C-alpha cells in the first residue's frame, strides 16, 4: 500500500476497513500497513497526535494477530489464506473514532 506513515495515512487505512469493502484491499493488507507504521514510527520522537496514531496502529496489528489465531484451528493456520480473513467492520469504525478524538485533542493543544 502506497500510503504515507502519518496520522492522515492511518485515517485513510482505517476508513477503508470501516467502509466494509476496503477498495479491494484485504484486511491483512490494512493490518500489515499498521504494523509497518508503528514499527517505523515508534523509535522516533513524536508529537501527541502521531503518538496516538502509532498506539492505534499497534492495537490494529495486535488485534489482527489475536483474531486470526483465535478464530482458526491451529492446524488450519499454515494453509490459511490471510487475504480471506476479515476483521469486524465495527473495530475499524472504533479505531477511526479514536483517531478523530486524538486529532480533536491535539487541535485543542495548539
One Martini backbone bead per residue (centre of mass of N, CA, C, O) as a GRO file, in nm:
protein
  110
    1UNK     BB    1   0.096   0.036   0.023
    2UNK     BB    2   0.061   0.389  -0.074
    3UNK     BB    3   0.099   0.509   0.242
    4UNK     BB    4   0.159   0.728   0.465
    5UNK     BB    5   0.331   0.759   0.782
    6UNK     BB    6   0.046   0.887   0.918
    7UNK     BB    7  -0.240   0.991   1.051
    8UNK     BB    8  -0.377   1.019   0.774
    9UNK     BB    9  -0.302   0.738   0.674
   10UNK     BB   10  -0.452   0.588   0.895
   11UNK     BB   11  -0.728   0.701   0.823
   12UNK     BB   12  -0.741   0.570   0.544
   13UNK     BB   13  -0.716   0.277   0.638
   14UNK     BB   14  -0.959   0.273   0.835
   15UNK     BB   15  -1.173   0.358   0.626
   16UNK     BB   16  -1.161   0.104   0.459
   17UNK     BB   17  -1.258  -0.086   0.689
   18UNK     BB   18  -1.522   0.078   0.773
   19UNK     BB   19  -1.675   0.028   0.493
   20UNK     BB   20  -1.618  -0.302   0.421
   21UNK     BB   21  -1.459  -0.308   0.121
   22UNK     BB   22  -1.148  -0.191   0.089
   23UNK     BB   23  -1.081  -0.152  -0.216
   24UNK     BB   24  -0.950  -0.456  -0.247
   25UNK     BB   25  -0.850  -0.481   0.041
   26UNK     BB   26  -0.714  -0.655   0.269
   27UNK     BB   27  -0.692  -0.675   0.604
   28UNK     BB   28  -0.402  -0.761   0.597
   29UNK     BB   29  -0.299  -0.499   0.462
   30UNK     BB   30  -0.389  -0.309   0.688
   31UNK     BB   31  -0.234  -0.446   0.921
   32UNK     BB   32   0.047  -0.426   0.788
   33UNK     BB   33   0.060  -0.124   0.776
   34UNK     BB   34   0.041  -0.084   1.082
   35UNK     BB   35   0.299  -0.232   1.148
   36UNK     BB   36   0.491  -0.049   0.983
   37UNK     BB   37   0.421   0.212   1.124
   38UNK     BB   38   0.494   0.142   1.426
   39UNK     BB   39   0.790   0.045   1.364
   40UNK     BB   40   0.884   0.315   1.236
   41UNK     BB   41   0.779   0.537   1.462
   42UNK     BB   42   0.847   0.458   1.761
   43UNK     BB   43   1.162   0.568   1.775
   44UNK     BB   44   1.045   0.840   1.754
   45UNK     BB   45   0.982   1.167   1.792
   46UNK     BB   46   0.656   1.257   1.896
   47UNK     BB   47   0.368   1.376   1.857
   48UNK     BB   48   0.065   1.329   2.000
   49UNK     BB   49  -0.086   1.231   1.744
   50UNK     BB   50   0.121   1.022   1.649
   51UNK     BB   51   0.125   0.859   1.907
   52UNK     BB   52  -0.172   0.775   1.888
   53UNK     BB   53  -0.154   0.641   1.609
   54UNK     BB   54   0.050   0.425   1.689
   55UNK     BB   55  -0.129   0.291   1.903
   56UNK     BB   56  -0.351   0.209   1.706
   57UNK     BB   57  -0.174   0.040   1.517
   58UNK     BB   58  -0.094  -0.165   1.734
   59UNK     BB   59  -0.382  -0.265   1.785
   60UNK     BB   60  -0.443  -0.370   1.507
   61UNK     BB   61  -0.215  -0.574   1.494
   62UNK     BB   62  -0.290  -0.737   1.750
   63UNK     BB   63  -0.584  -0.806   1.674
   64UNK     BB   64  -0.523  -0.961   1.422
   65UNK     BB   65  -0.359  -1.188   1.549
   66UNK     BB   66  -0.573  -1.282   1.753
   67UNK     BB   67  -0.799  -1.340   1.551
   68UNK     BB   68  -0.666  -1.555   1.379
   69UNK     BB   69  -0.596  -1.755   1.615
   70UNK     BB   70  -0.899  -1.763   1.749
   71UNK     BB   71  -1.062  -1.849   1.454
   72UNK     BB   72  -0.841  -2.082   1.407
   73UNK     BB   73  -0.713  -2.364   1.368
   74UNK     BB   74  -0.397  -2.462   1.397
   75UNK     BB   75  -0.393  -2.650   1.135
   76UNK     BB   76  -0.500  -2.401   0.943
   77UNK     BB   77  -0.277  -2.173   0.947
   78UNK     BB   78  -0.070  -2.266   0.727
   79UNK     BB   79  -0.314  -2.256   0.485
   80UNK     BB   80  -0.403  -1.971   0.519
   81UNK     BB   81  -0.594  -1.714   0.373
   82UNK     BB   82  -0.546  -1.394   0.470
   83UNK     BB   83  -0.724  -1.241   0.253
   84UNK     BB   84  -1.003  -1.377   0.379
   85UNK     BB   85  -0.970  -1.220   0.632
   86UNK     BB   86  -1.211  -1.055   0.856
   87UNK     BB   87  -1.278  -0.792   1.025
   88UNK     BB   88  -1.462  -0.607   1.209
   89UNK     BB   89  -1.592  -0.309   1.122
   90UNK     BB   90  -1.627  -0.188   1.409
   91UNK     BB   91  -1.328  -0.166   1.471
   92UNK     BB   92  -1.257   0.049   1.261
   93UNK     BB   93  -1.457   0.257   1.364
   94UNK     BB   94  -1.329   0.285   1.646
   95UNK     BB   95  -1.043   0.369   1.554
   96UNK     BB   96  -1.139   0.621   1.405
   97UNK     BB   97  -1.254   0.762   1.653
   98UNK     BB   98  -0.989   0.774   1.810
   99UNK     BB   99  -0.839   0.948   1.604
  100UNK     BB  100  -1.036   1.189   1.611
  101UNK     BB  101  -0.997   1.247   1.913
  102UNK     BB  102  -0.692   1.302   1.893
  103UNK     BB  103  -0.719   1.535   1.693
  104UNK     BB  104  -0.890   1.717   1.877
  105UNK     BB  105  -0.688   1.729   2.111
  106UNK     BB  106  -0.454   1.851   1.948
  107UNK     BB  107  -0.607   2.111   1.863
  108UNK     BB  108  -0.637   2.222   2.157
  109UNK     BB  109  -0.310   2.240   2.203
  110UNK     BB  110  -0.253   2.485   1.987
   0.00000   0.00000   0.00000
